């Protein structure tokens, strides 16, 4: 699946704040995502990002 800036994704595991919806804020070799509930920013490699996101985990904004 192709992700672009501003896409909402759902992760397999919840963040410690309880949120599982994230916004993609950077793409490329790394992906940077921001938690929609608490605002925490996390940077993941492409393979880590693919493992963390649910299959079909893309949400409409």
C-alpha positions in Angstrom: 0.0 0.0 0.0 1.2 3.5 -0.8 1.1 6.2 1.9 1.5 9.9 1.4 1.7 13.0 3.6 -1.4 13.6 5.7 -2.7 10.0 5.5 -4.2 8.6 8.7 -3.0 5.1 9.6 -4.1 2.6 12.3 -1.3 0.7 14.1 -1.6 -2.9 15.3 -0.6 -2.0 18.8 -1.9 1.0 20.8 0.4 3.8 21.9 0.8 4.1 25.7 -1.6 7.1 25.6 -4.3 4.8 24.3 -4.4 6.1 20.7 -4.0 3.9 17.6 -4.6 6.5 14.9 -1.5 8.3 13.5 -0.9 10.9 10.8 2.0 10.4 8.3 4.1 13.6 8.4 7.2 12.3 6.4 7.8 9.6 3.8 10.8 8.3 2.0 13.5 5.9 3.4 12.0 6.6 6.8 8.4 7.3 7.9 7.6 9.9 10.5 4.2 9.6 12.1 2.4 11.7 14.8 -0.1 10.3 17.3 -3.5 11.9 16.8 -4.3 11.6 20.5 -1.2 12.9 22.3 0.9 14.4 19.5 4.0 12.2 20.0 6.2 12.0 16.9 7.9 8.7 16.0 10.3 7.9 13.2 10.3 4.4 11.7 12.2 2.8 8.9 10.2 1.6 6.0 10.1 -2.0 7.2 9.3 -1.1 10.8 6.4 1.1 9.5 5.0 -1.7 7.3 5.1 -4.1 10.3 3.5 -1.6 12.6 0.5 -0.6 10.4 -2.5 -2.9 10.1 -3.2 -4.3 6.6 -5.7 -2.0 5.1 -5.0 0.4 8.0 -5.4 3.5 6.0 -8.2 5.8 7.2 -10.1 8.5 5.3 -9.4 11.9 6.8 
